[in-house]
Amino acid sequence: MPTILDPTDERVPVRRSLTPRPEALSGAIGLLDISKPRGNILIDRLAQRLAERLPGVTILRYSKPTFTRPAPEDLRRKIAEECGFVIEALAD
């Protein structure tokens, strides 16, 4: 089983496991820009590549208000309701 590293300060690490991967993707993929500089450029390119490779999948874009705090609960809820998958990206 792979080791998953979490950059948060966990005095007692939380045990996590990988989610099983589906055979094929369908529905919607959410792309979350955490609002770091140039993150939008990375997300633009990622959206373009995903659209080329997965023409039947809807790509939805989201942005956090700031990279210094976790995404607001209402944004997390919206992403969970609208997407089967989410990719969180950052850049500098």
C-alpha positions in Angstrom: 0.0 0.0 0.0 1.4 3.4 -0.9 2.3 6.0 1.7 0.1 9.2 1.5 1.8 12.2 2.9 -0.3 15.0 4.3 1.4 18.4 4.7 -0.9 19.5 7.6 0.3 19.3 11.2 -1.0 15.9 12.3 0.4 14.9 15.6 -1.3 11.6 15.2 -1.3 10.7 11.5 -4.7 9.8 10.0 -4.7 6.4 8.2 -6.0 6.8 4.7 -6.4 4.5 1.7 -6.6 5.1 -2.0 -10.1 5.2 -3.5 -10.6 2.4 -6.1 -10.1 3.7 -9.6 -13.0 3.4 -12.1 -12.6 1.6 -15.5 -13.7 4.7 -17.4 -14.6 8.3 -16.5 -18.0 9.8 -17.1 -20.0 12.7 -15.7 -18.1 15.8 -14.5 -14.6 16.5 -13.4 -14.0 19.5 -11.2 -10.8 21.5 -11.4 -10.1 23.5 -8.3 -7.8 26.5 -8.5 -6.5 27.2 -5.0 -5.7 30.8 -6.1 -1.9 30.7 -6.0 -0.1 32.8 -8.6 -0.2 31.2 -12.1 -2.5 28.4 -10.9 -5.0 29.5 -13.5 -2.4 28.9 -16.3 -1.9 25.3 -15.0 -5.7 24.8 -14.7 -6.2 26.2 -18.3 -3.7 23.7 -19.7 -5.1 20.8 -17.7 -8.6 21.6 -18.8 -7.5 21.7 -22.4 -5.7 18.3 -22.1 -8.6 16.7 -20.3 -11.1 17.9 -23.0 -8.9 16.4 -25.7 -8.6 13.0 -24.0 -12.1 12.8 -22.5 -14.5 14.4 -24.9 -17.6 12.9 -23.2 -16.7 14.3 -19.8 -17.9 17.7 -18.5 -15.1 19.9 -17.0 -16.2 22.3 -14.3 -13.9 25.0 -12.8 -13.8 26.3 -9.3 -11.6 28.7 -7.3 -10.9 29.1 -3.7 -11.0 32.7 -2.4 -7.4 32.4 -1.1 -4.7 29.7 -0.9 -4.0 30.5 2.7 -7.2 28.8 4.0 -9.2 25.6 3.3 -11.9 25.9 0.7 -15.2 27.2 2.3 -17.7 24.6 3.2 -20.3 25.8 0.7 -17.7 25.5 -2.1 -16.7 21.9 -1.0 -20.3 21.0 -0.9 -21.0 22.4 -4.4 -18.0 20.5 -5.8 -19.1 17.2 -4.2 -22.7 17.6 -5.5 -21.7 18.5 -9.1 -18.6 16.4 -9.7 -17.6 12.7 -9.5 -13.9 13.6 -9.5 -11.9 16.7 -8.5 -8.4 17.8 -9.3 -6.9 20.4 -7.0 -4.0 22.3 -8.6 -1.6 24.9 -7.5 1.4 26.7 -9.1 3.9 29.5 -8.4 
